[in-house]
């Protein structure tokens, strides 16, 4: 990372650069005669009272004392990703939201407040795709009251790491005492290679609705009430895949869900029983769902995977999925 000009370190950013992508170097530690430096790249989200805040692509807000800054410059947006289909943040955010429709929702300006009895944060959080139409503090107060009236924790879903994402909103949330609880990646890929994977799909069963057996493998709730079934069934064209287990209980060995929405096929709820892993069942489920989506005219794929789920990330790496952006759920501290 080059900061020098004529052999000298230079700080070439000012408070006027708030909102731009920057690269900064700060003195992190000084022991004896050796100075240690730390480099940070992200969006400059504030510069107040002698302190800079830089929000990274992973949604982390880094606070840097102006006195510790030894170099800095504005840098161009991250280069466009070459793997997978072209997609804007707004298009993907709306497509992923349609796959997890809430039971009820309400607009606050361009923010959509969503609730579904607490089943999945994606259907029980604010989707802020624009301006709330209120000062941020007042908007967040409205959000807390709305969810409080429903006996639910207040969450705001944000995104970072791509053109048009919400680094500034992340910084605003942290400034008002909200903290990240979950970070996940939205990954995309061409759909045809997923459908062409070398997988035995002969045992995969496809259905339009989840039966009791499918729900018994998808253990994300105690009792699958009507709100759970409504969320799982939401989307333009929904498919459920399952691989029967070999035990008497009737619990599938593996399951998956796919929502076909125009050119997009979204994959979710891909789960394999611990005793059935490393047999290629997750790949078989993904392949069967992808072929069904291709038959319906889809050409691109997306999925969401939590940042610390190393096994799933490795699986999707092998299928050609690349990270488009990260998303986060913020909750009042």
PyMOL commands that set and color helices and strands:
alter all, ss='L'
color gray80, all
select helices_A, chain A and resi 15-17+66-68+89-98+121-123+136-148+167-175+191-195+212-217+226-232+274-276+281-295+310-318
alter helices_A, ss='H'
color red, helices_A
select strands_A, chain A and resi 4-5+8-9+21-31+34-48+51-55+61-65+69-74+104-108+111-115+126-128+155-160+178-190+204-207+237-243+254-261+264-272+300-306+322-332
alter strands_A, ss='S'
color yellow, strands_A
deselect
rebuild
show_as cartoon
